């Protein structure tokens, strides 16, 4: 689920931002949740309870909080959240570099620019490092680092994790698209080199002992991927 926090003390701008975000996320057909806060204090109270957000739309000038200072506090606990500053004063733009802000938008909000930012951030956060797909009635978001292998079983793909297996109703090639961390090792199999402890002439042996067949067609690709994994540590 893609989570968004809006921190804006002016009700008209807060409602506008929430409406635009709803429209963008619905258009992109993403599973999402939006939390709107009317003060930096309320946001920070939620943050301290463990709430974390993928995207934070943060007003810089608020009655009781400076948005840049709030962003610095956020960065002390969360280095990954995408922070987008929104303000009516362009003089604050350079301060965003101090907290690695994703972007700086002027009021009123440009929906087209925000849509591009959300699409790019979603792709970085979910599509590159996660397998996101529907399994039955559920939408699963699986960290690729946890994936051991993928196996075509009939018209489904079995995704093996350390302590479970889940199924995807589709093609192996669809799950592998854009996922450079996963390497095809067989017509019906792909592996995550991070979770492979040994390679023989015919099999890749996973950390959990699972034997995954490696065909002659893909053996060089697997060897190359494992050597890269060793070099990268």
Buried (B, 14 or more C-beta within 10 A) or exposed (E): EBBBBBBBBBEEBBEBBBEBBEEBBEEEEBEBEBBBBBBBBBBBEBBEEEEBBBBBBBBBBBEEBBBBEBBEBBBEEEEEBBBBBBBEEEEBBEBBEEBEBBBBBBBEBEBEEBBEBBBEBBEBBBBEEBBBBEBEEEEBBBEBEBBBBBBBEEEBBBBBBEEEEBBBEBEBEEBBEEBEBBBBBBEBBBBBBBBBEEBEEEBBBBEEEBEBBBBEEBBEEBEEBBEEBEEEE
